């Protein structure tokens, strides 16, 4: 009998990449490969190309893996891998197989062919639950859409992932139903607005069908993009709020609060328009956690433009920031715009990022305190802190609960939020 080959998959970047990692993990195991973190026969890296930092980290991991496990094979896929292949930048990288985004769905078959059938025969069965940080807690990342048609001036992703491609609703629902103990499906997309562009289906129909056809207690979004938050979506959110099935967490990547910068970024909305959308969510549910991505140091961003962003974030109902320093990517519109527009220095970018980080910390702490005293469903995670079990509230806030009786990680409980202490929420099961 041929010996079973081992593998481990790494993922950089967004939750779509993480969802793809889960699929790769399952397909590799179903094809006879065993999961092994230390010195596996095959290391798979799902790369990200959003920033130079993401590229650099992927390259560092490639060299580290080859240095620590010279006999292991390194397979790279994802956006950086696609970018490096397109631009002939692979010659100095010690990789054994490159699978670009177009061929990512065939990754496992390509690995098998490259290894000349050295994995054991297909073992069949369901993807193994328990190997992943999400599945361990009764959650799964479900990729619903890929690609983007927006071509924002700073973004390289549409060039590397192509035009929008959506999974069919019936297939998404079927995937969710494969996990009998699943408590939360996290719907992930490169651009939620583009869901159904190629299939004629709609995002709201997907949520509705997931509620109707599955028994899953929680449905959430990895991100929901600004263009998806329209009157139809807000009316639907209001309608299903009493069901308590949709997690009250909205990660809305806005990128800037300056109208000038939003225009240069080709985002297609103004600060006034997006502010009204966010406030509509807050009016519907004051405990909804709203998060965002924001880029500092974009081309021609002056002190006044940065102040506009600061003021917008300060006044908005956004309580959590993910801050990125602008990274000029080759072949994007911004790459060519840089011939005429000045890019702020790295020092200025770092200073602005620190200022926003301080504001974000203050706003997040204020939102945590706002939740004290209310009750919520909680989903326990497989993490402990000083005798407390970590759990997630109905808006994805972390809470710590002293557990006396045994609990099930894949079961929802009702909890009371008792106090805020040392940057954390604490509560008890009721």
N, C-alpha and C positions, 0 to 999 in steps of 0.2 A: 504493500500500500504506500502511496506517495505521502510524504509527511505534510501535515497541515502548515501552511504559511501564516505568519502573524503580521498584523498591521496596526498602525495608529494614525488617526486623522487629526490634523490641526486646522483651525479656522481663524482667519483674521477678518476684521471689519464688521459689516452689518449683520443683522439677524437673518437676512436672506442667506448669507454665507453659512451661518450656523445651521439653518434649516437644511441647506444642501449637505452639510457635514453629517447630519443625522441620517439623511437618505443614503449617503455613501457608506456610513457605518453599517446600516441595516443590510444593504446590498452586498457588501463585502462579507459579512457574517453568513448571509444566506447562500453565498457562493463558496463557502467552506473556509474562509480565512478567520483566524482567531484574533480577538482584540488583545493587544499587549502594549502597554505604554513604554516600557523600558526596552530599548534595543530591539524593536520589531524588525522583521525581514523587509517590510515596506512601510515607509513614512509618506503620508499624503498631506500636502499643504494646499488648502483652499485660500488663495491669496486675495488681497485687496489692493486697489490702486487709487483710492480717493486722495491720498496725500503721499508726498515723498517719504514721510515717516513710515507709512504702512508698507511701502515697497522695501524700505531699508530693513524693517523688522523681519519681513519674509526672507530677505537675502541672508540676514544674520542667522535665522533658524536653519536655513539650508546648509550653510557652512558648519554650524554647530552639530547638526545631525550627522553629517558626513565625517566630521572630526571625531565624534564620540562613538559612532557605529559605522566604520568604513566599509563593512561588508553589507550593510543595509542599502536598499534602493530607495531613492527619493523621487516621488512623483509630485509634480506641481500642476495646479489647475487654477481657475479663477481669473480675476481681472488683471492682476500684475502679470501672471503667466501669459495671458492673452496679449497684453501690451508688449512684453519682452519678445514674444514670438513674432509679432507683427513688425517689430522694429529691429530685429536681428540683434537682440541684446542678451542672448543666452550663452554665448561661447565661453564665458568665464565662470559660469555657474555649474557646479558639480551635480547635475540632475540626470536622472536616468530616463524619465519620461515626462513630456509636456503635453497636457490635454487642455486645449483652449476652451473658451466658454461654449462655442458652437458644438463641440463634441463632448461636453461634460456629462451628458446623459449616458454616454457609452463608456465612461471612465472605467468601470469595473471590468467590462469586457476587454477593453484595451490593456488593462493590467494583466488579465488572464492570458491574453495572447502574447504579451511581452514575456511573461514567465513560462511560456510553453506548457501551460496546463499544470503547473506545479502546485496549485491549490488542490485540496481534496474535492471530490464531486459535490454538486449542489446539495446542500443539506435540507433545503425547503424550510417550511414553517414561517412564523411571523418574525418580524424584526425583534431583536431581543431588547426588552425593557429593563432598565437598571444600569445601562452602561453610560448614560448621559446625565449631565447635571439637571437638565429640564425633565427628562423622563423619570428620573429618580424621584421627583416630587409630584408626579402625576400631571406634568405639563409636557406639551409637545409643540415644537415650531413647525407650522404647516406652510410650506411655500405655495402661494396662490398665484403669483405673477412674476414675470421677469421682464427686463428691458424697459426702455423709456423713450418717449417721443419728444420730451421737453427741450433737451439740449441747452440747459442752463449754461451760461458762458464759462463758469468755472469747472464744470463737471465733465469728467472723462468717461463716466459709466456708460452713457448711451453708445459711445464708440466701441465699447468692449463687450457690452451685453446685447446690443442690437435693438431692434424695434420691439414693441410690447408683445408678449406672449403670455397667455393666461391658461391656467388649468380650468377644466370644466367643473362646474359646481358639483355634479354628481360624483366626480372623481375625488374632489376635496372631501365631500361628506363621507364617501366610502373609506378614504384614508383615515379620517377621524374615528370612524366606527371600528377600525381594526384594533384600536386600543381599548379593551373593555374596562380598564380601570382609570382611564384618562379623566382628569378633572378640569383641565384647561387647554384649549387649543389656541395657540398664538398665531394668528394669521399674518404672514410676512410677505412683503412685496417690495420691489424696487420703486414702484410708484402705484399706490392704490388707485389713483385716478384712472390709470390705464387698464385696470382690471376689466376684462370683458370686451375691450376694443376689438379683439380678433374673434371672439366667440359670440358676440351679441348678448352677453349676460351682464348683470349689474352687481356692484358690491353689496347693495342693500338686499338684493335677492339672495346672495350668498349667505349673509348673516341670517336672514329670515329662514332659509332652508336648513341652515345648521341648527337653528333653534327648533324648527319643526321636526326634522328627521333624525337628529341625534339626541341623546340624553345627557350630553356633556353639560355640567353645571356652569362652566365659565368659558366665554369666548372673548378674546382680546386681540388687539393689534400690536405688531411690533412697532410700526409707525403708521400714522394716517396722514396723508399729505394734504397740504392746504387746499388744493383744488377739489378734494373729496368732501370737504366740509361745506356743503351747500344747504339750501333751505330744505331740500328733500331729506338729506341725511339728518339734519337737526330735528325735523318733525318725526323721523323714524326713531331717533334716540329717545325723544320724549315719550313716544308710544311704548317702547319696550323697557323703559326704566323700571316700572313696577315688577317686571319678571326677574330682575336681578341676575340676568344671565350674561349681559355684556359688561366686562370689566371697565370700570370708570377711570381708565388711564388712556390719555391721548398724547402720544409723542408726535408733535407737529413740527417738522423741520422748516423753520421760517428763514433762517440764515442771516437776516439783517432787519433792523428797525428803521433804516434810512431809506426814504423813497428814491433818492438818487442812486444808492448802491443797489437796491432791489431792481431798479431799471437797468443798471449796468450788468447785473447778474442775469437778466432776462427771466425774472421770476413770474411776471405776469399778474402781479397784484400790488396794491399799495399797503402801507402800514395801517391806514384807516380801515381798509377792507378786512384785513386779517385780524385786527383788533376786535372788530365787531363780531367776527366768527367765534373768537375765543371767549368773548364776554357772553355770547349766546350759550355756549357750553356751560359756563359758570352759573348763568341764571337758571339753567335746567338742573344743575347739580353742583352745589357749592363745594362738595367733597371730591369732585372729579380732579384727579391729578393731571395737570397739563405740563408737558415737558417740551423742550425744543432743541434743535441744533442751531448754532450761530457761528458765523465765520467772522473773524476779526482780521483787519489788514488787507481787505480786498483792494484791487486797483483803484487809485484815486480816492481812497477813504481818508478824509481829513478829520481833524479833531471834532469839527462840528458834526460830520456824518457819524462818527463814533458816539458822540453825545446823544444824537437822535436815537441810536440803537439802545444806549443805556437807558434813556428816558422811556422808550417803548417797553423795554423789559421790566423796568421798575413799576410802571403803571399797569402792565398787563396781568392777567390771572395766571401767567406762567410761573411755576414754582420750582422747576428743575432745568438747568442749562447743561448742554454738552457743547463745549467751546472748542473750536478748531481755529488754528492760525492758517490763513490763506496759503495754499500751495499751488503754484502755477504749473499746470500740467500741459505737456506738449500736445499740440493738435487741437486743443480746445479753443473756443472763441477768445477766451481771456489771454491765451498765449499770444495771439496776434494783436489783441487790444493793448498789450503791454508795450508795444512799440511807441504808443502815443500817450499812455497813461502811466503815471508813476506808482510803483508799488512801495508801500511803507516798509521801513527797515525791520529786521528781525527784532531789534530792541523795542521798537514801537509796538509790534505785534504782541510781544511777551508782556509788555506793560498793560496793554488793553485787555489781554486775556486774563491777567491777574485781577484787574478791576472788576471784570464781569464775574469772575469766579467768586470774589468776595460778595457781590450782590446776590449771586445764585445761592451761596451758602446761607445768607440771611433770609432769603425768601423761602428756601426749603425748610429751614428751621421753623419759621412762622407757620408754614402749612402743616408741619408735623404737629405743632402745638394745637392748631385749629381742630385736629381730629380727636383730641382727648375728650372723653366723656361719651362718645357715640358707640354704637354696637355695629358689628360688621361680620360677614362670613370671613373665615380665614382658611387658607390652604397651607398646611405645614410643609416646611422644607427639611431636607436632611442635614441641617446645620444646627449646632448648639453653641450657646454663648453663656458662660458663667452659670451653668445650671438651668438656663432657659432654652426653649426650642424656638427657632426662628420660623416665622410664618408670613404670609402675604395677605393683606387686607383686600377688600373689594376694589381698591383703587391702586393696587400693586405696592403700597407702602409696606415696608418691613415692620413687623412687630415681634416682640419677644414675650413668650408665655411660659410660665412655670407649669410643667406638665406633671401631674400626680399619677393619673391613670395612663395606661398605654394608649397611644394614638396611632391612627392609620395615616400614612403620608398621602394616600390617594383618596382622602375623604375630607369634605368640607365641614367645618365646625362654626358655631356662633361664638363670638368673643366680645368682651367689653374692653374698650381702650381706657386704661386706668390712669396712666401718667406718661409724661415726657421727662426723660432723665438722661443726662450725658449724651445727648444727640440721638437717643433711641426712644421708641415707643414701647411701653410694656402694658400687658393686659392679662385677662384670664378667660378661660372657657366658661360659658354660661349655659 
